Amino acid sequence: MNFGGSIFLIAVGLILALAVNISVSGVDLQLVGWILAAVGALGLLVSLALYWRRRAVVVEPPPVTPDDYPPRY
């Protein structure tokens, strides 16, 4: 899940949890909304963690040339 999907789930979940007053038999829309918002928030945290992990810079040592060795006597 990427940033857009996570934000979409959070938005839909909060709309269902806070703004919808429709009652459907057998389904608690407020609970479904809170679950979607929680899954979206968890997905956003995982996406951020993976993004920062991927952005790590690895510095390679410079190549060794024959001039870098000490002289032989």
N, C-alpha and C positions, 0 to 999 in steps of 0.2 A: 504494500500500500504506500502511495506517495503522499506528498503534502496536499495535493488537491483532493484526493479521495478522503483523507482524514478530515480536512476542513468541511467537506461536503457532509460527511457523516455527523460531525458535530453540529452543523447548522440544521440538518433535518431532525436530528435527535432533540435539539433544544426547541425547535418549532413544535414538534409533537408533544414534548413534555410541558411546555409552558403556554403555548398559544392555541392548542386545539381543544375544543370543548365537546367534541363528538363522542358519544359512547357507542362502542361496538360490542355486541354480546360475545363473551368469551375471550376478549382481548382488552388488556389494559393499555391504552395508547400512551399514557404517561410513563408507565414502566418501560414500554418499548422505546420511548423517546430517550429516557435516561440511559438505557442500555446502549443505544446507538451513540449517544454523546460520549459515554465512557469508552466504548470501543474506538471511536474516532480520536479521543484524547490519547489513548494508549498507542494507537497507530501513529499519531503525530510525534509522540515521544520516541518511538522506535525509529521513525524516519529521520528525526533529528540526530539520534545517536549514530545511525548508519551514515548519515551525511557527514558528520564531523569525523567519523572514523575513516571514511574514504578520502577526506581532504588532507590527511596526514602527509607530510612531505618527507621523503626518505633521501638523505644526502649520501651520495656515494663517494668513497674516498677517491682522490685523484689517482690516475694510473701511474704505475711505477715505471720509471725509465731507467736505463742502465747508468745514467749519471747520478742517480740517487744512492747507489751502493757505495760503501766506503772503499777506498783504494786498497789494492792488494800489494803487499810488500814481499 
